[in-house]
Amino acid sequence: MSGVGFSGKSTLSKKIAAHTGATLVSQDGLFFEKEKELNLNQDNGGHWRMLLDMCLERTRMLLSEGKSVVFDNINTQHQHREEVRAVALSVGAEPIVVFLDTPIEVQKGRQERSRITKERHDVKQEYLDQAIAELEIPGEDENVRIFKPDTDLNSFLANL
């Protein structure tokens, strides 16, 4: 998965995993699972790197067992996606990038709605702004599938 906060990555990741029978590996999910146990701090880059390494290792293990994986993380930069791609290729799996091309107005609307409903954790604005500034849109050489808010979900899932 690739896209900035509130683009719909986690929601779509869950739908893809359910449709394909793949295992969902989520860095945010792991953070909340291990937050108290490991005394994690969302502002600590080292903690996020440790979680990413744990997710990459879990992905490698699952793929080496012949299982499909949906890796839910922002993966906004090419180098981030290449790190995940290398894991997949190391065990003979075919990596596909799903890029969520969600307009900023839609993202901001989702963020505001989430602040009211508390349906997901809050993300500091500086982190969202940083992700937007760093976003490198995946190219065709990355075996990319683009999902926009008006994309028909059933057709998208059928074509994965």
C-alpha positions in Angstrom: 0.0 0.0 0.0 1.1 3.5 -0.7 -0.6 6.8 0.2 -0.6 9.5 2.9 -2.7 9.6 6.0 -6.5 9.5 5.6 -6.2 8.3 2.0 -8.0 5.1 2.8 -5.0 2.6 3.0 -6.1 0.7 6.1 -9.7 0.4 5.0 -8.7 -0.8 1.5 -6.0 -3.1 3.0 -8.6 -4.9 5.1 -10.9 -5.3 2.1 -8.1 -6.6 -0.1 -7.0 -9.0 2.6 -10.6 -10.3 3.1 -11.2 -10.6 -0.7 -7.9 -12.4 -1.4 -7.4 -14.4 1.8 -4.1 -12.6 2.4 -2.7 -11.8 5.8 -2.8 -8.2 6.8 0.5 -6.8 8.2 0.1 -3.3 9.5 2.7 -1.1 11.1 0.1 1.1 12.8 -1.7 -2.1 14.0 1.6 -3.4 15.5 2.2 -0.1 17.2 -1.1 -0.3 19.0 -0.7 -3.9 19.8 2.8 -3.4 21.3 2.5 0.2 22.6 2.3 -0.6 26.3 4.4 -3.8 26.2 7.4 -2.1 24.5 6.7 1.4 26.0 6.5 2.9 22.4 6.4 6.6 21.7 4.7 7.7 18.4 7.3 10.5 18.2 10.3 8.2 18.3 11.6 7.4 14.8 13.7 4.5 16.2 10.5 2.9 17.6 8.8 3.2 14.1 12.0 1.7 12.5 11.9 -1.2 14.9 8.2 -1.8 14.1 8.9 -1.6 10.4 11.7 -4.2 10.8 9.3 -6.5 12.7 6.6 -6.0 10.0 9.1 -6.7 7.2 10.3 -9.9 9.0 6.7 -11.1 9.5 6.1 -10.4 5.8 9.1 -12.3 4.8 8.1 -15.3 6.9 4.5 -15.3 5.6 5.6 -15.0 2.0 8.2 -17.7 2.4 5.4 -20.0 3.6 3.5 -19.3 0.3 1.0 -17.0 1.9 -0.1 -13.7 0.4 0.4 -10.5 2.4 -1.1 -7.0 2.3 1.4 -4.7 3.8 -0.4 -1.6 5.2 2.0 1.3 5.7 2.3 4.7 4.1 5.3 3.8 1.8 5.3 7.3 0.4 8.8 7.2 -0.9 10.2 5.0 -3.6 12.9 3.8 -1.2 10.3 2.6 1.3 8.5 0.6 -1.4 11.8 -0.8 -2.7 12.5 -2.1 0.8 9.2 -4.0 0.8 9.7 -5.1 -2.8 13.1 -6.6 -1.9 11.5 -8.7 0.8 8.9 -10.0 -1.6 11.5 -10.7 -4.3 13.8 -12.4 -1.9 11.3 -15.2 -1.4 10.0 -15.3 -5.0 6.8 -13.4 -4.4 5.4 -10.8 -6.9 5.1 -7.4 -5.3 2.2 -5.1 -6.3 1.9 -1.5 -5.2 -1.6 -0.2 -4.5 -1.4 3.6 -4.6 -4.3 5.5 -3.1 -4.7 8.6 -5.2 -7.0 10.5 -2.8 -7.4 14.3 -3.2 -6.2 16.4 -0.3 -9.7 17.8 0.2 -11.0 14.3 0.7 -8.2 13.4 3.1 -8.8 16.5 5.2 -12.5 15.8 5.3 -11.8 12.3 6.6 -9.4 13.6 9.1 -12.0 16.1 10.4 -14.7 13.4 10.6 -12.3 11.1 12.5 -11.5 13.8 15.0 -15.3 14.0 15.8 -16.1 10.2 15.6 -12.8 9.0 17.0 -13.1 6.1 14.5 -9.3 6.0 14.2 -6.3 7.4 16.0 -5.3 11.0 15.6 -2.3 11.8 13.5 -0.3 14.9 14.2 -0.6 17.4 11.4 3.1 17.8 11.1 3.4 14.1 10.2 0.6 14.3 7.6 2.3 17.4 6.1 5.6 15.6 6.0 4.1 12.6 4.3 2.5 14.8 1.7 5.7 16.7 1.1 7.7 13.4 0.7 5.2 11.6 -1.5 6.7 10.1 -4.6 3.9 8.7 -6.7 4.6 5.1 -7.8 5.6 4.7 -11.4 4.6 2.0 -13.8 7.9 0.2 -13.2 6.6 -0.6 -9.7 3.7 -2.8 -10.9 1.2 -0.3 -9.5 -2.6 -0.4 -9.2 -4.2 3.0 -8.6 -7.2 3.3 -6.4 -9.2 6.6 -6.3 -12.2 7.5 -4.2 -14.5 6.9 -7.2 -12.9 3.6 -8.2 -15.4 0.7 -8.2 -14.3 -1.5 -5.3 -15.6 -4.8 -6.7 -14.0 -4.2 -10.1 -10.7 -3.2 -8.4 -10.7 -6.3 -6.2 -11.6 -8.6 -9.2 -8.6 -7.3 -11.1 -6.0 -7.8 -8.4 
